[in-house]
Amino acid sequence: MKSDKVLDCTGLYCPEPIFRTRMALDELEKGQVLEVSADDPAAEGDLHRLAERMGYEVLGVTRDGDEVTLLIRK
């Protein structure tokens, strides 16, 4: 799936990936997709909870070593 915006949060630790993801999602229109990459061990769970709390959909999660990438539809 093609994303409308890409956000690289690798090298950042909680709570920075959450703050940056929230700001990026605020910039998107309803239905657009944000791709977020992070390597913070807590990022996957934190980003899932953020999406759920805001009423957005996690379309997919991929892992490559310590890095996780989530696709979130606003």
Contacts in CASP RR format, 6 or more apart in sequence:
PFRMAT RR
TARGET T0000
AUTHOR 0000-0000-0000
METHOD contacts of the structure
MODEL  1
MKSDKVLDCTGLYCPEPIFRTRMALDELEKGQVLEVSADDPAAEGDLHRL
AERMGYEVLGVTRDGDEVTLLIRK
1 33 0 8 1.000
1 59 0 8 1.000
1 71 0 8 1.000
2 33 0 8 1.000
3 33 0 8 1.000
3 34 0 8 1.000
3 35 0 8 1.000
3 71 0 8 1.000
4 28 0 8 1.000
4 32 0 8 1.000
4 33 0 8 1.000
4 34 0 8 1.000
5 24 0 8 1.000
5 27 0 8 1.000
5 28 0 8 1.000
5 32 0 8 1.000
5 33 0 8 1.000
5 34 0 8 1.000
5 35 0 8 1.000
6 34 0 8 1.000
6 35 0 8 1.000
6 37 0 8 1.000
7 20 0 8 1.000
7 21 0 8 1.000
7 24 0 8 1.000
7 34 0 8 1.000
7 35 0 8 1.000
7 36 0 8 1.000
7 37 0 8 1.000
8 37 0 8 1.000
9 16 0 8 1.000
9 17 0 8 1.000
9 20 0 8 1.000
9 21 0 8 1.000
9 36 0 8 1.000
9 37 0 8 1.000
9 38 0 8 1.000
9 40 0 8 1.000
9 43 0 8 1.000
10 37 0 8 1.000
10 38 0 8 1.000
10 39 0 8 1.000
10 67 0 8 1.000
11 38 0 8 1.000
11 39 0 8 1.000
11 40 0 8 1.000
12 20 0 8 1.000
12 38 0 8 1.000
12 40 0 8 1.000
13 40 0 8 1.000
14 40 0 8 1.000
14 42 0 8 1.000
14 43 0 8 1.000
14 46 0 8 1.000
15 46 0 8 1.000
17 36 0 8 1.000
17 38 0 8 1.000
17 40 0 8 1.000
17 43 0 8 1.000
17 46 0 8 1.000
17 47 0 8 1.000
18 46 0 8 1.000
18 47 0 8 1.000
18 50 0 8 1.000
21 34 0 8 1.000
21 36 0 8 1.000
21 47 0 8 1.000
21 50 0 8 1.000
21 72 0 8 1.000
22 50 0 8 1.000
22 54 0 8 1.000
24 34 0 8 1.000
24 36 0 8 1.000
25 34 0 8 1.000
25 54 0 8 1.000
25 56 0 8 1.000
25 72 0 8 1.000
25 74 0 8 1.000
28 34 0 8 1.000
28 74 0 8 1.000
29 74 0 8 1.000
30 74 0 8 1.000
31 73 0 8 1.000
31 74 0 8 1.000
32 73 0 8 1.000
32 74 0 8 1.000
33 59 0 8 1.000
33 71 0 8 1.000
33 72 0 8 1.000
33 73 0 8 1.000
33 74 0 8 1.000
34 71 0 8 1.000
34 72 0 8 1.000
34 73 0 8 1.000
34 74 0 8 1.000
35 69 0 8 1.000
35 70 0 8 1.000
35 71 0 8 1.000
36 47 0 8 1.000
36 69 0 8 1.000
36 70 0 8 1.000
36 72 0 8 1.000
37 67 0 8 1.000
37 68 0 8 1.000
37 69 0 8 1.000
38 44 0 8 1.000
38 47 0 8 1.000
38 67 0 8 1.000
38 68 0 8 1.000
39 66 0 8 1.000
39 67 0 8 1.000
39 68 0 8 1.000
40 46 0 8 1.000
41 66 0 8 1.000
43 68 0 8 1.000
44 61 0 8 1.000
44 68 0 8 1.000
44 70 0 8 1.000
47 58 0 8 1.000
47 70 0 8 1.000
47 72 0 8 1.000
48 58 0 8 1.000
48 70 0 8 1.000
51 57 0 8 1.000
51 58 0 8 1.000
51 70 0 8 1.000
51 72 0 8 1.000
52 58 0 8 1.000
56 72 0 8 1.000
56 73 0 8 1.000
56 74 0 8 1.000
57 72 0 8 1.000
57 73 0 8 1.000
58 70 0 8 1.000
58 71 0 8 1.000
58 72 0 8 1.000
59 71 0 8 1.000
59 72 0 8 1.000
59 73 0 8 1.000
60 70 0 8 1.000
60 71 0 8 1.000
61 68 0 8 1.000
61 69 0 8 1.000
61 70 0 8 1.000
61 71 0 8 1.000
62 68 0 8 1.000
62 69 0 8 1.000
63 69 0 8 1.000
END
